[in-house]
Amino acid sequence: MSTLNGAAAAAGRPVLVTDVLRERIVEGELPPGTPLRDVALSAELGVSRNTLREALRTLHDEGLVVQQLHKGTAVKTLAAEDVTDIYLARRTLELGAVDASPLAPEPLLDAMEAKVAAAELAVDAEAWDKVGTASLRFHQSLVALLGSARLDGFFRVTIAQLRLAFAVMADQGAFQAPWVARDREICDLIRGGRRMDATAALRLYLDESERMVLDAVRASSRTTPTTRTRTARTTSTTPTTPTTTAAKGKR
């Protein structure tokens, strides 16, 4: 941020601040309910409070933060209807990307495979926050196969919203780890030209993931903060593991 110079750079600072904060959400650094205090954040990022507030307004419009009079800004806690809408968008874009994959240039396919490899390494290291981020990046790279900058921008926001939805899962390791193998399978099916199998696997993946996340979000909304903390120490959620190629999918 401090390297920006000139009027043009200053005009672009709210966009850069928005990108930084959105990426922190994607990486799990800003979970739901985190207060975003303008004095502290503006000092940390080296921008004016007006610039920060403009960035926070953008994040509010993207459905990533909530702003309340006299209470300030906080990272949003998603409701069930948010989850349903996110998965509608995911099915539209991700299944469309599989359909378009035969026309995708090789560098985009290589990038998709690299994201899966990063997720697998994170699983080996049991770095669950990194697993979640890498898996989201895989789906981002999948949508990139469509070759649309506008859709890439839309999905950049969608994966940040998705990370907020995943944050309610009680045991991140138990939730995240099983999906990576299914990411790998979808990637391999696409690269092997088995588009119909990849579509079937991804559709089931999204169906299972949506049900799991909806259940967790609804359960979380019915608990008090104290109960939620206690539950997080004792409860885990593990997806089913299909046994056939056509019966595999993901979150």
Secondary structure, 3 states (H helix, E strand, C coil): CCCCCHHHHHHHHHHHHHHHHHHHHHCCCCCCCCEECHHHHHHHHCCCHHHHHHHHHHHHHCCCEEEECCCEEEECCCCHHHHHHHHHHHHHHHHHHHHHHHHCCHHHHHHHHHHHHHHHHHHHCCCHHHHHHHHHHHHHHHHHCCCCHHHHHHHHHHHHHHHHHHCCCCCHHHHHHHHHHHHHHHHHHHHCCCHHHHHHHHHHHHHHHHHHHHHHHHHHHCCCHHHHHHHHHHCCCCCCCCCCHHHCCCC
